[in-house]
Amino acid sequence: MAQLHGPTVLAILGMAAGTFATRAGGYWLFSRVRPAPWVSTLLSYVPGCLFVSYVVPAVLAGGPKEWLGTAVALITVRLTGSVIWPIFTGTAAVWLVWALG
Amino acid sequence: MAHSSPATTPVLFTRDGFMRGLRASPPLLIGGLPFGLVTGLTAGAHGLSLLEAGLMSALVFAGSAQLIALGVWTAPVPVTTVSLASLTGNLRFMLMGPLLATWFDALRGWRRWLTLFFMIDHNWAMALKEIEAGRRDAAFLLGSGMPVWGVWILTTLIGHLSGSLVAAGPGHPLFFAALATFIALLAPMWRGRGDLLPWLAAAAVALAVSRLLPGTAWHIVAGALAGGLTGLLCERAKAGR
């Protein structure tokens, strides 16, 4: 429960440093140098593309169970417009198939 | 309270501003609940101890980046790739910070860097509105961010504990929740047809790199950059026509 492993702590510190670098570094850098328009354009595509890059290989690495869960989650987003309900319905769908199978 | 022009009023950092932020935070707390639970659950599934899961949420304090890093978490931990995944996952902060520069510029020493630490998507948007309304108290960001941080740590711990209660092993359907969270967050990011090619490029590059370098986070970095470049090229091509 309360143990700390060296490599894990190191990874957490690395993640903390990487995240703080974006919070503080962006302000620090771009309040001195105005970002070129192409930098802003490129960065504006990053959030969506980052999520796509995570989701697509992860979904394809799964099986029919995960594909069904993905479909249910997407349909739920479409119907409810919520970012919270799809977590429940998608997971419930996968769980149901898992319990039945 | 006298209203003078924003340009001449100095930026403050007061208890009143902090309290104002605090009062604005409850909706943010409720919206964040499921994400903290999923993050704690996922951290437990990847072998992080309760303390480590709490430490991660306390020090990193960035939901999607934490989930992305946990998604590529293997044993031994790839320290460089998870650090890089966090940096890439939070690149948007680099564009957000400068827009609040009128506040940060006026803060000195620890106040400035501590306030930056508590900047998240939602209170950033609120702070932007505060600035537009001519309000000059930068402690607002701290007051609205700190409760979210506290609840974020708490829900991470609860998520971790509930995972060990269910005694869910690897492959348990409960862990689909992390992926479902991303699918839920991805859908509203679709801005229109202009996103189609960048998203396809990101997917293709991410798939290819995940085959070449399995068990790393490089496919996420590569896909995000490929998508960004594609978007840039598309906009250039459209402007050139």
Interface residues (C-beta under 8 A of the other chain):
Chain A: M1 A2 Q3 L4 H5 P7 T8 V9 L10 A11 I12 L13 G14 M15 A16 A17 G18 T19 F20 A21 T22 R23 A24 G25 G26 Y27 W28 L29 F30 S31 P35 W38 S40 T41 L42 L43 S44 Y45 V46 P47 G48 C49 L50 F51 V52 S53 Y54 V55 V56 P57 A58 V59 L60 A61 G62 K65 E66 G69 T70 A73 L74 T76 V77 R78 G81 S82 V83 I84 W85 P86 I87 F88 G90 T91 V94 W95 V97 W98 A99
Chain B: G31 P34 V38 L48 S49 L50 L51 E52 L55 M56 L59 V60 F61 A62 S64 A65 Q66 I68 A69 G71 P76 V77 P78 V79 T80 V82 S83 L84 A85 S86 L87 T88 G89 N90 L91 R92 F93 M94 L95 M96 G97 P98 L100 A101 F104 D105 W113 L116 F117 M119 H172 P173 L174 F176 A177 L179 A180 T181 F182 I183 A184 L185 L186 A187 P188 M189 W190 R191 D195 P198 W199 A201 A202 A203 V205 A206 L207 S210 H219 I220 A222 G223 A224 L225 A226 G227 G228 L229 T230 G231 L232 E235
